[in-house]
């Protein structure tokens, strides 16, 4: 796979090895070459075979609704407004906060993986992305943190199914618009799912304690 020319500085940070990642001078961790090559091939295939005039506007709009997690934060707040879904809302917001700390404040700066258009020659991303770090996908992390927390806490099956579908489409949209590699999205989904389970557990424990302390109204 041809690559775009890089400056000496970038090339010194992001050298690829075949089997084991290496820590670089400025904190970046290189991706194994076999994964990098597969990522690039899949992403180019998507750009050449899946992108079309019908899907472009929807995918661009939907993926940008996930900026700063605003779509899923809004849904979490919406769940808070109704008593039957209030616990699910607390769980979802707690899960996304955990995901934000783990991914955006910790893993992304440590990995410092460059975005696809920086390493694939002539590759075009469909939306702007100001965060230079690609691994893992923060949008996908937030989406799956929300989805798993809702699955653990929501009272209705359709809510759980809708949350998972929304998360999957968010992950796919990040590939479609070309701002993440497939392994970024897979890692974001896995980490987000764990954050969702943890958020639901933490919120559940807090909810049970609060319920025990709140006096019940006489019947």
Buried (B, 14 or more C-beta within 10 A) or exposed (E): BEBEEBEEEBEEBBEBEEEEBEEBEEEBBBBBEEBBBBBBEBBBEBBEEEBEEEEEEEBBEBBBBBEEBEBBBEBBEEBBEEEEBBBBBBBBBBBBBBBBEBBBEEBBEEBBBBBBBBBBEEBEBBBEBEEEBBBBBBBBBBBBBBBBBBBBBBEEEEBBBBBBEBBBBBBBBBBBBBBBBBBBBBBBBBBBBBBBBBBBBBBBEBBEEEEEEEEEEEE
